[in-house]
Amino acid sequence: MKKIAILGPKNTYSEVAAKAYQQHLNIACELVYQKRIGDVFQAISKDTIGIIPIENTLEGYVQQHLDYMLDYPNLWISSELRLHVSFSCISHCTLNEIETLYVQYATKNQCSRFLSSMDDKPLVITDSNTQSYESYLNDPKSATIIPNHIYHPGMAPFEIEDVTDETQNETRFFVIQSDKTIHEGFENYKMAMVFTPTIDRPGLLLSIIEAFSSAGINLISIMSRPTKREIGTYHFFIELECLESQIAFIENILARLSNTMKIRLLGVFHS
């Protein structure tokens, strides 16, 4: 049986994403829960794929996860999926009586408006929404923010439903595998790649943009990340949209640009 490595523990949105992926493909997989996102990448092998959160409507890209893509050059993005993400607040006591509010680090940024109204309450930042909930259960003077797939009305003495900043909040996940295979037969694709300049020069980023613009290729995102070798040196993560018929043409563009910079294709995938 194939395995799916995800960030644990149970009841995370990563688990929801993994189950949605299995249902979409009508396959059964063993879920392997990892403590850290780095462990998810390390677990990916011939019989284990990984599913990681990569971007959120409110927070943008999860930059640490982009960095991990560079640490594992043999991995490949094979597809993506999106989940609606929303949260509610539950409490043992009234708002005035709360002494501690438990919230996961990413959840905190997606519920900032609600938390600003609670800025007099001490926050305890956790590694997962499950940890927030378990901490809350053991603290009678506390409240917590939990995902709505865990929440149900009546589960706590005091509740505030839907405290997310925006109702259309989504998280995008990458499905990552060790086999660099392109799933054929789809009309529309995305391609993800990283550019690492070998020599900094004026107009370097413009030359990348113009190469695709002149070919009528739509770049949908550009994200710079430090190389961590020297201040002022960066990788450029780029995603683009294309048709299946354009993939080989884009690979030719990358081959030409590779004469002046290092380029790694991270994946060709459908959404």
Order of alpha helices (4+ residues) and beta strands (2+ residues): beta-alpha-beta-alpha-beta-beta-alpha-beta-beta-beta-alpha-alpha-beta-alpha-beta-beta-beta-beta-alpha-beta-beta-alpha-beta
